[in-house]
Amino acid sequence: MRTPPNTSRATARSAPPRVPPRTRDVRDALVGVGRAVRLVLLLALALLFLIPFYLLVRNGLSSEADITSPEWTFFPGELHWSNVRELFDDPNVPMAHALLNSSLIAVLTTVGTLLLASLAGYGLARIPYAYANVVFYWILGTLMVPAAVTFVPSFVLVSSLGWVSTLRGLVVPTLFSAVAAFIFRQYFLGFPRELEDAARVDGLGYWRTYWRVVVPNSRPVFAAVGTIVFIGAWNSFLWPLVIGQDRDAWTVQVALSTFTTAQTVNIHELFVAAAVSIVPLLVVFLVLQRHIVAGVERSGIDD
């Protein structure tokens, strides 16, 4: 006759060890202290990163005497909101037109780069042909060429085409980005093939599959790359300075440089202009920050 197993001993053996109340309280206290330290550290870092924005607003709404005064105050006694009106009324610096030019250049560059780089990345990741890896390695090789090496040939080419001080000369040479193509290729390598196979069963080719299936399901990576390209185009200085030789072709960064000359330095207008120039970047980042994080996570540079 078989004896029933000792269920109480088996239960006791499988049950987790009990944590004494005192040990549990110490552990909870350590977890609480860790969270508090992490919160304090994040707040300190946030304040540290906000200092430049505070300085822009503080000095932009101050007078020249308050900015250069040896006695520092958190905010001046009187805020000069007229500095903003003075910035846009300055006859020497067409700030409003420069903002318009930067917006057009940044938007056109972003749209064109997303189109070209995504098509290149999709072709490298999905369209089989003999020299796909060779083309990919050549694209990566362009990242090793310093920008200073191609700057003069690019200017000579744009000048020979008659594109100096034109929107074409400011946008077209900057459209293709090897980094963007690389990111798109890495993302499309991990894109679900089942969706593309279903599209081909319905009779779609590569182009319509890309446009109707791949693009609508790749919004995070498009948002991430688009934000990076937009910020780079908005902050570009050297190329717009050389190509945009007429005042009507100035961008925001070129306009900012005119407040600092060898003769005078218009400090308060410089700070106001700098504060105004970063507003579009903040809006773009705040609107697309969720997609930016998701796009960077899904781009998966691990292949």
Disulfide bonds with the S-S distance in Angstrom:
none
